[in-house]
């Protein structure tokens, strides 16, 4: 009987350990041992993540938006696109762009859990503009000559009856090596828990380079 109880207790203990490890992984990997206040420290942490040093051009793909305290965006450089988002350090925990918890953890760090609807709309808009679009896309906050009569809307966010927050804005895509400028109106939908549920294109248009020479 005593042996059975010990075996049962061991099983419960191992289950708890597994749950704790799983929870830690879900929150990202802890890099508090690195000095993330410097780019050298960030790139050292990135080397640990990837198992190799970041390429020289990618070392500069680091942003620390004042609008997103305790969040550091990192990216990889491509000659035809520029810097592209890889992920973010959120309070010294790294989450990749593919991690389904990235937006949730970022929004929580900005006060999402205790915020009312109006504040959540503001937080979601900030995260979209300065986080998700930190690289590879530039939010357009006011119209310019390229729109030339096209309907323009400033960046906006709204909450639906299910407490989902939808951010809608125009984006100027990274030009890269193309002789044109692409614009896209996109929406980002965050559920009540802060997860990014959907990103989709609503409208788009292209301005050929030769149009600028007229």
C-alpha positions in Angstrom: 0.0 0.0 0.0 2.8 2.3 0.9 4.7 1.5 -2.3 1.5 2.2 -4.3 1.1 5.6 -2.6 4.7 6.5 -3.3 4.3 5.5 -6.9 1.1 7.5 -7.2 2.8 10.5 -5.5 5.7 10.3 -7.9 3.3 10.3 -10.9 1.6 13.4 -9.6 4.9 15.1 -9.1 6.1 14.3 -12.6 2.8 15.6 -14.0 3.2 18.9 -12.2 6.8 19.2 -13.5 5.6 18.6 -17.0 2.8 21.2 -16.6 5.3 23.8 -15.4 7.7 23.1 -18.2 4.9 23.3 -20.7 3.7 26.6 -19.2 7.2 28.0 -19.4 7.5 27.0 -23.1 4.1 28.6 -23.9 5.4 31.9 -22.5 8.5 31.8 -24.5 12.1 31.2 -23.6 13.6 33.2 -20.7 16.7 35.3 -21.7 17.0 37.4 -18.5 20.6 36.3 -18.3 21.4 38.5 -21.3 21.7 42.2 -21.2 18.9 43.0 -23.6 19.4 46.8 -23.0 22.1 46.6 -25.7 22.0 45.4 -29.2 25.0 43.2 -28.5 23.1 41.5 -25.8 20.1 41.0 -28.0 22.2 39.5 -30.8 23.9 37.2 -28.3 20.5 36.0 -27.2 19.5 35.5 -30.9 22.7 33.5 -31.5 21.5 31.2 -28.6 18.1 30.9 -30.2 19.3 30.1 -33.7 22.4 28.2 -32.8 24.5 30.5 -35.0 25.3 34.2 -35.1 22.9 36.5 -37.0 24.1 37.6 -40.4 25.8 41.1 -40.4 22.9 42.8 -42.0 20.4 41.1 -39.7 22.2 42.4 -36.6 20.7 45.8 -37.3 17.1 44.5 -37.5 16.3 45.5 -33.9 13.6 47.9 -32.8 12.7 49.2 -29.4 9.5 51.3 -29.9 8.8 53.8 -27.1 5.2 52.9 -27.7 5.8 49.3 -26.6 7.8 49.3 -23.3 9.7 46.1 -22.5 9.2 44.8 -26.0 12.1 44.4 -28.4 11.3 43.5 -32.1 13.9 41.5 -34.1 14.1 40.6 -37.7 16.2 39.1 -40.5 17.5 41.0 -43.5 16.7 40.0 -47.1 18.1 42.1 -50.0 14.8 42.1 -51.9 12.6 43.0 -48.8 14.8 44.6 -46.1 14.2 43.6 -42.5 11.4 41.1 -41.9 10.0 40.3 -38.5 11.4 37.2 -36.8 9.8 37.6 -33.3 10.0 39.7 -30.1 11.5 39.7 -26.7 8.5 40.4 -24.4 9.8 41.2 -20.9 12.9 39.1 -21.7 11.0 36.1 -23.0 11.4 35.4 -26.7 8.5 34.4 -28.9 8.9 33.8 -32.6 6.6 35.3 -35.3 5.1 31.8 -35.7 4.3 31.4 -32.0 0.5 31.7 -31.6 1.1 33.3 -28.2 3.2 36.2 -29.5 0.4 38.8 -29.7 -1.3 37.6 -26.6 1.9 37.9 -24.5 2.7 41.3 -26.0 -0.8 42.7 -25.4 -0.8 41.3 -21.8 2.5 43.1 -21.2 0.9 46.3 -22.3 -2.0 45.9 -19.8 -4.6 44.0 -21.9 -6.1 41.9 -19.0 -7.2 44.8 -16.9 -8.1 47.2 -19.7 -11.6 48.3 -20.7 -12.8 48.1 -24.3 -11.5 51.6 -25.3 -8.1 50.9 -23.8 -7.8 47.5 -25.5 -8.6 49.1 -28.8 -5.7 51.6 -28.2 -3.3 48.8 -27.1 -4.2 46.6 -30.1 -3.6 49.5 -32.5 -0.2 50.3 -30.9 0.9 46.6 -31.1 -0.2 46.3 -34.7 1.5 49.6 -35.9 4.8 49.3 -33.9 5.0 45.5 -33.3 3.5 43.4 -36.0 4.4 46.0 -38.6 7.8 46.8 -37.1 9.5 45.5 -40.3 8.3 44.9 -43.8 5.4 47.3 -43.8 4.8 50.9 -42.9 1.5 52.0 -41.5 0.0 55.1 -43.3 -1.5 57.6 -40.8 -2.5 60.2 -43.4 -3.2 60.2 -47.1 -0.6 61.2 -49.7 -0.4 61.9 -53.4 -0.3 58.2 -54.3 -3.9 57.8 -53.2 -5.0 60.3 -55.8 -8.7 60.3 -54.9 -8.8 56.8 -53.5 -10.8 56.4 -50.3 -8.5 56.7 -47.3 -9.1 55.8 -43.7 -6.8 56.6 -40.8 -5.7 53.6 -38.6 -8.6 52.6 -36.5 -9.8 49.8 -34.1 -13.2 48.7 -32.9 -14.7 46.1 -30.6 -17.5 43.7 -31.6 -20.1 42.1 -29.4 -17.8 39.1 -28.7 -15.1 41.5 -27.4 -12.9 40.8 -30.5 -10.9 43.9 -31.4 -10.3 44.6 -35.1 -7.5 46.9 -36.2 -7.8 48.3 -39.8 -5.2 50.4 -41.5 -3.4 51.1 -44.8 0.2 49.8 -45.1 2.9 50.7 -47.6 4.7 47.5 -48.4 8.5 47.4 -48.4 9.7 48.3 -51.9 12.8 46.2 -51.9 14.2 45.8 -55.4 10.8 46.4 -57.2 10.3 49.5 -59.3 6.9 50.1 -57.7 5.2 50.9 -54.5 2.5 48.7 -53.1 -0.3 49.7 -50.7 -2.6 47.4 -48.8 -5.5 48.0 -46.6 -5.5 45.2 -44.0 -7.3 44.1 -40.9 -6.0 42.4 -37.8 -8.5 40.6 -35.5 -7.6 39.9 -31.9 -9.9 37.8 -29.7 -10.8 38.7 -26.2 -7.7 36.9 -24.9 -5.4 38.9 -27.1 -4.6 36.2 -29.6 -4.2 37.3 -33.3 -7.0 35.3 -34.9 -6.8 36.6 -38.4 -5.0 39.0 -40.7 -6.4 39.7 -44.1 -6.2 42.1 -47.0 -9.2 44.3 -47.7 -8.0 46.4 -50.6 -4.7 47.2 -52.4 -3.2 49.1 -55.3 0.2 49.6 -56.9 2.0 52.8 -58.1 4.5 52.0 -60.9 7.8 53.8 -60.5 7.5 55.5 -63.9 4.4 57.3 -62.6 6.6 59.3 -60.3 8.7 60.6 -63.2 5.8 62.4 -64.9 
